[in-house]
Structure formats: C-alpha cells, structure tokens
C-alpha cells in the first residue's frame, strides 16, 4: 500500500512512492474475540494454527505490543528465529533479546525494507491496520462469550480473500478453523 504523509506523526515524512510491507496475523472467533484475561482464548488448544503461525513468521520480524509480549510464557520469549520488536509507551520497559521501540513510525520505516508481521494485541492491530496490505486470519469456529479483547472491524469490501487451509477439530485442535489471506484492494 502506498503511504500518505498524513498518516505519520508530526515531523515524520516519507515519499509517496515508498511502500510498507505489513502483514497482520491473528486468530479470532466468530465475534472478533482475540483475547480473554490477557491470554488467547484457545491457548494450547489449536496446535495446527500454532504450527502455521510459527512456519509463517519464522525468519521474519514480528511487531507486538507490551501486553502481548507479557502474555507469552517466559520460556518462549523472545519468539525464536524471529526478530521481536516490542512497541510500548513505557520508556523504562526492557525485553531481553528484543528490540523495544516507543514510536510506531519506527516499525513502519522498518517495513519499507522487509516484511513485518504484526502479531498483536488489539491496540497494535488497530494502529497498523490502516497501513496493512495483507491479513492472515484464523477464523476459529467458536464464540467466546467472556472475551475481552477484539480485533478491529474490517470493511470486507476493501479486501480480497483467499482460503489458505481448513482444519477440522481433532485431538490436537479443540475447534475447527479456517485460515484466510486477505489482500487489500488498492484503488488507483
């Protein structure tokens, strides 16, 4: 997606022909729930989706908020075989093995050089969604009634979608789900 200068914070300008390469990757229920009490509602219960997430993001940079970072069990932090960039307003925050930034524009600038996977949470998805070209969405076939964190609403007419794969519930996957790729339709 081509960037408009007005998206950036005051004093940070890019030329209109620079291209960002942001992909948001997320799992959500039928009502866009992505979290409950600081964790994934299906944590440890969708093995095939976790394997897909790992295969897709390994070797890339992942951008995540501090709350998402904190929700990852300590033994898995930072996520291996990925450059982890934690975005936080807390100027004192430390995350061993990660790059910590305080300005979303830093990650946007990084995405001109390489693909960045935005992995959450809700506030981070919302910040970057206007610039995101591609979404990889796991649609989990369940309704989490006590969810407290949601993915932003999408205007589906702005996206072309393609089914990547479908997984039926089984011994390693508590729920059936479909993984779709959404590509933003760019108006010329």
Secondary structure by P-SEA (a helix, b strand, c coil): ccccccccccccccccccccbbbbbbccccccccccccccccccccaaaaaaaaaacccbbbbbcaaaaaacccccccccccbbbbbccccccccccbbbbccaaaaaaaaaabbbbbcccaaaaaacccccccccccccccccccccccccccccccbbbbbcccccccccccbbbbbbbbbbbccc
